[in-house]
Amino acid sequence: MIKEPLPTPVEQRKDKLSEAEEKTFDLLVTEHRAAAIDMNKFAKIPRYAERLERDKASVEKKKATIKRDGTEPTKKARILEAIFAEQIELSDWLGQNVFTIVPAEYDDLFHGVDLALEVPKEEGTEYLALGIDVTSSPIKIRDKLKKIKEHMADGTLTMMEYFHSDNRHDFYDVVRNISQVVIGTEGRTIKELSELWMTAYGLPKLRRRSGGPSLSPEAEQSQRRMIKDAKDKLGRHRVQMLILEEIKIQLSVFRNFATKVNQTEAAKKFSSLIELIDGALQEKGIPDREDVFRNSEDIVFQSLSEAVNDFENL
């Protein structure tokens, strides 16, 4: 059986953030979580009336247990999740016309869905609802994939019990049989992304809030060039190719496993998602050789690849 690599000293200090990461967390992650599906809006739906308060209490109990056990998602993972969600829509990281839905806390905590995807089609909106579990560590990747495998084996996959989309204002319901994948990258890449995000979006936000002194025309022009350059670098960052590859290698193995255990509908879902990812990869063209090398050296990517290759033994 292939073992996951031991955490590096950097991984052991995985929540020790740089200044840019701290500021990105404060500015972006808070905003990202505020965009999550609001469970309170389901109070007007009769079938949720009896369970809503019970589920909200379960959320608080679960959060307390996670905090007590020290198993909270790292701040780095939350930063990656927030930047990933934003850049999917701003920079087409997963291809054109792909939108993100931030699940309610209940589905995040009890079903492991950090993000869901929505892909509009000409004939209407198709809810691919790919559940994405975001990590910044190679630790427990095998455990995450084992749970996904168990769901596939019994045909349930995962679910969102509090699903709502802004594209369908009257739709408040449970969505079952959601395909799920794990994505991630190592801490130094998240630091790099945070630095770019702060230059591109964070510092302008802070400047607007502070209402500081006006800049000279030359300084204003220089700052605009710096912001544009950072936005371009973030939008084209190699991590999008890494994530696409992570998703594709999982979906391909998942489809084969679903076919093997006679879960035909699950296999069809995986095939549809593979088409989406292949389309995104084709749009982006041939990646830079240096980017391919750096992605291949990513310890989270390596751990995920090893676990996927050993999927039968999980």
Secondary structure, DSSP 8 states (H G I E B T S, - for coil): --------HHHHTTT---HHHHHHIIIIIHHHHHTS--GGGGGGSGGGTTTHHHHHHHHHHHHHHHHHHT----HHHHHHHHHHHHHHHHS-TT-TT-EEE---HHHHHHH--SBEEEEEETTEEE----EEEEES-STTHHHHHHHHHHHHHHT--EEEEEEEETTEEEEEEEEEEE-EEEEE--HHHHHHHHHHHIIIIIHHHHHHHHT-----HHHHHHHHHHHHHHHHHHHT-THHHHHHHHHHHHHHHHHHHHHHTT-HHHHHHHHHHHHHHHHHHHHH-S--HHHHHHHHT-HHHHHHHHHHHTGGG-
